[in-house]
Amino acid sequence: MISRAERTPLSEWWWTVDKPLLFAVITLMLSGIVLSLAASPGVADRLGLDLFHFVNRQVMFLVPAAAIMFGVSLLNPRGIRRMALIVFCIFWPAMILALFIGPEIKGAHRWLQVGPVGLQPSEFVKPGFVILAAWLFSEGARRDDVPGHLMAIMLFGMTIGVLVLQPDFGQTMLIGIVWGALFFLAGLRWVWMGGLAGVGVAGIFVAYELVPHVRDRIVKFLDPEAGENFQSERAFESFVSGGWFGKGPGEGTVKRILPDAHTDFIFAVTGEEFGIFFCLIIVGLFAFVVLRGLWHASQQDDPFRRLAIAGLTMLFGLQSAINMAVNVQLMPAKGMTLPFVSYGGSSLISLAIGMGALIALTRRRPRAKLEAGANPLPVGQFA
């Protein structure tokens, strides 16, 4: 056990961290390994790989992800901002680079091949973008001499501009919603909020008219008779097949025919093999993290911490909700992973950065030393 009398970085971290939030995130990370064992062997077999290829890689990425999450959670708010700036400055240019030298996968240029590992820079940009946007909005509200709101608008334009060119409309929508919510929390008036919503709707209409695969997905979602929507239809059937308590581990059949059973549709495999009841437990874990994060945001006096916590929580919650909604045919397919559960190295590391920052910002800290990043007061003494 770690004593309260100890004054080491580890002991202070342990006694100031939100343990229920931390344990919920760890549970999701471990659930990802178990569910990968259920969902990925069929995909690996179809691709001619070792049956546990994706499971082994999931564990391989999970170990550094856990280390990164812990390391980031040790930072103070100033360190979080610096980390976000470094991450954004590295991976935003990498997004541009992917447009020119990245392989084309399903009609998009979103990846860079780094040796044997595929890297998706946009995944890493997301947490950096949210933290920087929160910083700019908070500075704009606090200081009249800093055009924080204008800089946040420029940051948003830089980010979604590249995403649209890739194209990646799922990530564009996710980042756009989170950014708009942060702008609203920073004091944007309702009339301007309505204007931003109108711009978003117009963007969806333009994508529908100009991008064939976006139009195809929307048409198939609104009118299933208009064409085959294989993955979404099989995913929905898996929940019906599994019932409340599932067929049992390894007994599912959907994973044998779903190309993305280990990534976008792992929630469907969970429903068939472990049942709707277990799916509700997973939903409950995601809901707990979101509600806990929003509660922490509501308790903050510091504008940056309030906005950053809210933004990171919304980013995590919306991505989870979108993935699960696609699995039960409440939304058109988006190609978005289920946080910490779906297979994907870039996604795991990115989520570790974001959740590490969330854990760091929700730690109990002495108010007088919050921004200075100086040596903290003894454990248990808070201003």
C-alpha positions as CSV (number, residue, x, y, z in Angstrom):
1,M,0.0,0.0,0.0
2,I,1.1,3.6,-0.6
3,S,1.1,5.7,2.5
4,R,-0.3,9.1,2.8
5,A,2.8,10.2,4.6
6,E,5.0,9.6,1.6
7,R,5.9,12.6,-0.5
8,T,6.8,11.0,-3.8
9,P,5.3,11.8,-7.2
10,L,3.7,8.3,-7.2
11,S,2.1,8.7,-3.8
12,E,0.8,12.1,-4.6
13,W,-0.7,10.8,-7.8
14,W,-2.4,7.9,-6.1
15,W,-4.0,10.1,-3.4
16,T,-5.1,12.8,-5.7
17,V,-6.3,10.8,-8.7
18,D,-10.1,10.1,-9.3
19,K,-9.9,6.3,-8.6
20,P,-13.4,5.4,-9.8
21,L,-12.7,7.2,-13.1
22,L,-9.3,5.5,-13.4
23,F,-10.7,2.0,-12.6
24,A,-13.5,2.4,-15.2
25,V,-11.0,3.3,-17.9
26,I,-8.8,0.3,-16.9
27,T,-11.8,-2.0,-17.0
28,L,-12.6,-0.8,-20.6
29,M,-9.0,-1.4,-21.6
30,L,-9.0,-5.0,-20.2
31,S,-12.4,-5.6,-21.8
32,G,-10.9,-4.7,-25.1
33,I,-8.5,-7.7,-24.8
34,V,-11.3,-10.1,-23.9
35,L,-13.6,-9.0,-26.7
36,S,-10.7,-9.0,-29.2
37,L,-10.2,-12.7,-28.3
38,A,-13.9,-13.2,-29.2
39,A,-14.0,-11.0,-32.4
40,S,-10.6,-11.1,-34.1
41,P,-9.7,-14.8,-34.8
42,G,-12.3,-15.1,-37.6
43,V,-10.9,-12.0,-39.3
44,A,-7.4,-13.2,-38.9
45,D,-8.3,-16.6,-40.4
46,R,-9.9,-15.0,-43.5
47,L,-6.8,-13.0,-44.0
48,G,-4.5,-16.0,-43.7
49,L,-2.9,-14.7,-40.4
50,D,-2.2,-16.4,-37.1
51,L,-5.5,-16.8,-35.2
52,F,-4.3,-14.5,-32.4
53,H,-2.6,-12.0,-34.6
54,F,-4.9,-9.1,-33.7
55,V,-5.1,-10.1,-30.1
56,N,-1.3,-10.1,-29.8
57,R,-1.1,-6.7,-31.5
58,Q,-3.8,-5.3,-29.3
59,V,-1.8,-6.3,-26.2
60,M,1.4,-5.0,-27.8
61,F,-0.2,-1.6,-28.3
62,L,-2.0,-1.7,-24.9
63,V,1.2,-1.9,-22.9
64,P,2.7,1.4,-24.2
65,A,-0.8,3.0,-24.2
66,A,-1.2,2.3,-20.4
67,A,2.3,3.7,-19.8
68,I,1.5,6.8,-21.8
69,M,-1.8,7.3,-20.0
70,F,0.0,7.1,-16.7
71,G,2.8,9.4,-17.7
72,V,0.4,12.1,-19.1
73,S,-1.8,11.8,-15.9
74,L,1.2,13.0,-13.9
75,L,1.4,16.3,-15.7
76,N,0.0,19.6,-14.3
77,P,-2.3,21.8,-16.5
78,R,0.7,23.7,-17.9
79,G,2.3,20.4,-18.9
80,I,-0.9,19.2,-20.5
81,R,-1.1,22.3,-22.7
82,R,2.5,22.0,-23.8
83,M,2.0,18.3,-24.5
84,A,-1.1,19.1,-26.6
85,L,0.8,21.7,-28.6
86,I,3.7,19.3,-29.3
87,V,1.3,16.5,-30.3
88,F,-0.7,18.8,-32.6
89,C,2.4,20.3,-34.2
90,I,3.8,16.8,-35.0
91,F,0.6,15.1,-36.3
92,W,-1.2,17.9,-38.1
93,P,1.7,18.1,-40.7
94,A,1.6,14.2,-40.7
95,M,-2.1,14.4,-41.8
96,I,-1.1,16.6,-44.7
97,L,1.8,14.2,-45.5
98,A,-0.7,11.3,-45.6
99,L,-2.6,13.1,-48.4
100,F,0.5,12.8,-50.7
101,I,2.4,9.6,-49.7
102,G,-0.2,7.7,-47.6
103,P,-1.7,4.5,-49.1
104,E,-5.3,4.8,-50.4
105,I,-7.6,2.6,-48.2
106,K,-11.3,2.5,-49.1
107,G,-10.9,5.7,-51.2
108,A,-9.2,7.8,-48.5
109,H,-5.7,8.8,-47.6
110,R,-5.7,8.8,-43.8
111,W,-2.7,6.5,-43.0
112,L,1.1,6.7,-43.0
113,Q,3.1,3.5,-43.1
114,V,5.9,3.6,-40.6
115,G,7.8,0.3,-41.0
116,P,5.4,-2.5,-40.2
117,V,3.0,-0.2,-38.4
118,G,0.2,1.8,-39.9
119,L,-0.2,5.2,-38.3
120,Q,-3.4,7.3,-38.5
121,P,-2.3,10.9,-37.7
122,S,-5.8,12.2,-37.3
123,E,-6.3,10.0,-34.2
124,F,-3.5,11.8,-32.4
125,V,-4.6,15.2,-33.6
126,K,-8.0,14.9,-31.8
127,P,-6.9,15.1,-28.1
128,G,-4.3,17.8,-29.0
129,F,-6.9,19.8,-30.9
130,V,-9.5,19.6,-28.0
131,I,-7.0,20.7,-25.4
132,L,-5.6,23.6,-27.5
133,A,-9.2,24.8,-28.4
134,A,-10.1,24.8,-24.7
135,W,-6.9,26.8,-24.0
136,L,-7.6,29.3,-26.7
137,F,-11.3,29.7,-25.6
138,S,-10.3,30.1,-22.0
139,E,-7.6,32.7,-22.8
140,G,-10.0,34.6,-25.0
141,A,-12.6,34.8,-22.2
142,R,-10.0,35.8,-19.6
143,R,-7.9,38.3,-21.5
144,D,-9.0,41.1,-23.8
145,D,-5.6,41.4,-25.4
146,V,-5.6,37.7,-26.7
147,P,-7.8,36.9,-29.7
148,G,-8.4,33.5,-28.3
149,H,-11.8,32.9,-30.0
150,L,-10.4,33.9,-33.4
151,M,-7.4,31.7,-33.0
152,A,-9.7,28.8,-32.0
153,I,-11.7,29.3,-35.2
154,M,-8.5,29.3,-37.2
155,L,-7.4,26.1,-35.4
156,F,-10.7,24.5,-36.3
157,G,-10.4,25.5,-39.9
158,M,-6.9,24.1,-40.2
159,T,-8.0,20.7,-38.7
160,I,-11.2,20.0,-40.5
161,G,-9.8,21.3,-43.8
162,V,-7.3,18.5,-43.9
163,L,-9.9,16.0,-42.7
164,V,-12.2,16.9,-45.5
165,L,-9.4,16.5,-48.0
166,Q,-8.6,13.0,-46.8
167,P,-11.7,12.6,-46.8
168,D,-12.8,11.6,-43.2
169,F,-16.3,13.0,-42.6
170,G,-16.8,10.9,-39.5
171,Q,-13.9,12.5,-37.7
172,T,-14.9,15.9,-39.1
173,M,-18.3,15.6,-37.6
174,L,-16.9,14.4,-34.3
175,I,-14.4,17.3,-34.0
176,G,-17.0,19.8,-35.2
177,I,-19.5,18.9,-32.6
178,V,-17.0,19.0,-29.8
179,W,-15.5,22.3,-31.0
180,G,-19.0,23.8,-31.2
181,A,-19.9,22.6,-27.7
182,L,-16.7,24.2,-26.4
183,F,-17.5,27.4,-28.2
184,F,-20.9,27.4,-26.5
185,L,-19.5,26.7,-23.1
186,A,-17.0,29.5,-23.6
187,G,-19.9,32.0,-23.9
188,L,-21.1,31.8,-27.5
189,R,-24.6,33.3,-27.9
190,W,-27.6,31.1,-28.9
191,V,-28.1,32.9,-32.1
192,W,-24.5,32.2,-33.2
193,M,-24.8,28.6,-32.0
194,G,-27.8,28.3,-34.4
195,G,-25.7,29.7,-37.1
196,L,-22.9,27.1,-36.5
197,A,-25.5,24.4,-36.5
198,G,-26.8,25.7,-39.9
199,V,-23.3,25.6,-41.3
200,G,-22.9,22.0,-40.1
201,V,-26.2,21.0,-41.8
202,A,-25.1,22.7,-45.0
203,G,-21.8,20.8,-44.8
204,I,-23.7,17.5,-44.6
205,F,-25.8,18.5,-47.6
206,V,-22.7,19.5,-49.6
207,A,-21.0,16.1,-48.7
208,Y,-24.2,14.3,-49.8
209,E,-24.2,16.1,-53.1
210,L,-20.5,15.9,-53.9
211,V,-19.1,12.7,-52.3
212,P,-20.5,9.5,-53.7
213,H,-19.8,7.2,-50.8
214,V,-21.3,9.6,-48.3
215,R,-24.5,9.8,-50.4
216,D,-24.5,6.0,-50.8
217,R,-24.3,5.5,-47.0
218,I,-27.0,8.0,-46.2
219,V,-29.4,6.6,-48.9
220,K,-28.9,3.0,-47.7
221,F,-29.5,4.1,-44.1
222,L,-32.7,6.0,-44.9
223,D,-34.0,3.4,-47.4
224,P,-32.6,-0.1,-46.8
225,E,-34.4,-1.2,-50.0
226,A,-32.2,1.1,-52.0
227,G,-29.2,-1.2,-51.7
228,E,-27.3,-3.7,-49.7
229,N,-25.9,-2.5,-46.3
230,F,-24.2,-5.8,-45.5
231,Q,-22.2,-5.0,-42.3
232,S,-24.8,-2.9,-40.6
233,E,-27.6,-5.4,-41.3
234,R,-25.5,-8.4,-40.1
235,A,-24.5,-6.4,-37.0
236,F,-28.1,-5.7,-36.0
237,E,-29.0,-9.3,-36.6
238,S,-26.3,-10.4,-34.1
239,F,-28.0,-8.6,-31.3
240,V,-31.3,-10.4,-32.1
241,S,-29.4,-13.7,-32.4
242,G,-27.6,-13.3,-29.0
243,G,-30.6,-12.3,-27.0
244,W,-30.2,-11.2,-23.4
245,F,-27.3,-13.5,-22.4
246,G,-25.7,-14.4,-25.7
247,K,-24.6,-17.7,-27.3
248,G,-21.5,-18.0,-25.3
249,P,-17.8,-17.1,-26.0
250,G,-16.7,-18.4,-29.3
251,E,-20.1,-19.4,-30.4
252,G,-21.0,-16.4,-32.5
253,T,-21.4,-16.7,-36.3
254,V,-21.5,-13.0,-37.4
255,K,-17.8,-12.5,-36.8
256,R,-17.1,-15.1,-39.4
257,I,-18.5,-12.9,-42.2
258,L,-18.1,-9.4,-40.9
259,P,-14.9,-7.8,-42.4
260,D,-14.7,-5.2,-39.6
261,A,-15.8,-7.5,-36.7
262,H,-12.6,-6.6,-34.7
263,T,-12.8,-2.9,-35.2
264,D,-16.0,-0.9,-36.1
265,F,-18.4,-3.8,-35.3
266,I,-16.9,-5.4,-32.2
267,F,-19.9,-4.3,-30.2
268,A,-22.1,-6.5,-32.4
269,V,-19.9,-9.5,-31.7
270,T,-20.2,-8.7,-28.0
271,G,-24.0,-8.7,-28.4
272,E,-24.1,-12.1,-30.1
273,E,-21.6,-13.9,-27.9
274,F,-22.1,-12.2,-24.5
275,G,-25.7,-10.9,-24.8
276,I,-27.5,-7.6,-24.5
277,F,-27.1,-7.7,-20.7
278,F,-23.3,-7.6,-21.0
279,C,-23.6,-4.9,-23.7
280,L,-25.5,-2.8,-21.2
281,I,-22.7,-3.2,-18.7
282,I,-20.2,-1.9,-21.4
283,V,-22.6,1.0,-22.1
284,G,-22.8,1.7,-18.3
285,L,-19.0,1.9,-18.1
286,F,-18.9,4.5,-21.0
287,A,-21.7,6.4,-19.4
288,F,-20.0,6.4,-16.0
289,V,-16.8,7.9,-17.5
290,V,-18.8,10.6,-19.4
291,L,-20.9,11.6,-16.4
292,R,-17.9,11.5,-14.0
293,G,-16.0,13.7,-16.4
294,L,-18.8,16.2,-16.9
295,W,-19.3,16.4,-13.1
296,H,-15.7,17.2,-12.7
297,A,-16.0,19.9,-15.4
298,S,-18.9,21.5,-13.5
299,Q,-16.8,21.7,-10.3
300,Q,-13.9,23.7,-11.8
301,D,-13.3,27.3,-11.2
302,D,-10.4,27.5,-13.7
303,P,-11.8,28.1,-17.2
304,F,-9.1,26.0,-19.0
305,R,-9.6,23.0,-16.8
306,R,-13.4,23.3,-17.1
307,L,-13.3,23.5,-20.9
308,A,-10.6,20.9,-21.4
309,I,-12.3,18.3,-19.1
310,A,-15.6,18.9,-20.8
311,G,-14.1,18.7,-24.3
312,L,-12.1,15.5,-23.6
313,T,-15.1,13.9,-22.0
314,M,-17.4,14.8,-25.0
315,L,-14.8,13.5,-27.4
316,F,-14.7,10.2,-25.6
317,G,-18.4,9.9,-25.1
318,L,-19.5,11.0,-28.6
319,Q,-17.1,8.6,-30.3
320,S,-18.4,5.8,-28.1
321,A,-22.0,6.7,-28.8
322,I,-21.5,7.0,-32.6
323,N,-19.9,3.5,-32.8
324,M,-22.6,1.9,-30.8
325,A,-25.3,3.7,-32.7
326,V,-23.9,2.4,-36.0
327,N,-23.9,-1.1,-34.6
328,V,-27.6,-1.0,-33.8
329,Q,-28.5,0.9,-37.1
330,L,-29.3,4.2,-35.5
331,M,-26.7,6.0,-37.7
332,P,-25.1,5.4,-41.1
333,A,-21.7,3.6,-40.9
334,K,-18.9,6.0,-39.9
335,G,-15.8,3.9,-39.6
336,M,-15.2,4.9,-36.0
337,T,-13.8,2.7,-33.4
338,L,-15.2,1.9,-29.9
339,P,-12.8,3.5,-27.5
340,F,-10.3,1.0,-25.8
341,V,-12.4,-1.9,-27.1
342,S,-11.9,-2.0,-30.9
343,Y,-8.6,-3.1,-32.3
344,G,-6.3,-0.3,-33.5
345,G,-2.9,0.9,-32.4
346,S,-3.3,4.6,-33.4
347,S,-6.7,4.7,-31.7
348,L,-5.4,3.1,-28.4
349,I,-2.4,5.5,-28.1
350,S,-4.5,8.5,-29.0
351,L,-7.2,7.5,-26.4
352,A,-4.4,7.0,-23.8
353,I,-3.2,10.6,-24.4
354,G,-6.7,12.0,-24.1
355,M,-7.7,10.0,-21.1
356,G,-4.4,10.6,-19.4
357,A,-5.0,14.3,-19.8
358,L,-8.5,13.9,-18.5
359,I,-7.2,12.0,-15.4
360,A,-4.5,14.6,-14.9
361,L,-7.0,17.6,-15.1
362,T,-9.5,15.9,-12.7
363,R,-6.9,15.3,-10.0
364,R,-7.3,17.3,-6.8
365,R,-4.7,20.1,-6.8
366,P,-3.7,23.0,-4.6
367,R,-5.3,26.0,-6.2
368,A,-2.4,28.4,-5.5
369,K,0.0,26.1,-7.3
370,L,-2.3,24.9,-10.1
371,E,-1.0,27.0,-12.9
372,A,2.6,27.4,-11.6
373,G,3.4,23.8,-11.8
374,A,5.6,24.2,-8.7
375,N,6.2,21.7,-6.0
376,P,2.7,20.7,-4.7
377,L,1.6,21.1,-1.1
378,P,1.9,18.0,1.1
379,V,-0.7,15.3,0.3
380,G,-4.0,16.1,1.8
381,Q,-3.4,19.9,2.1
382,F,-5.4,21.9,-0.4
383,A,-5.8,25.6,-0.7
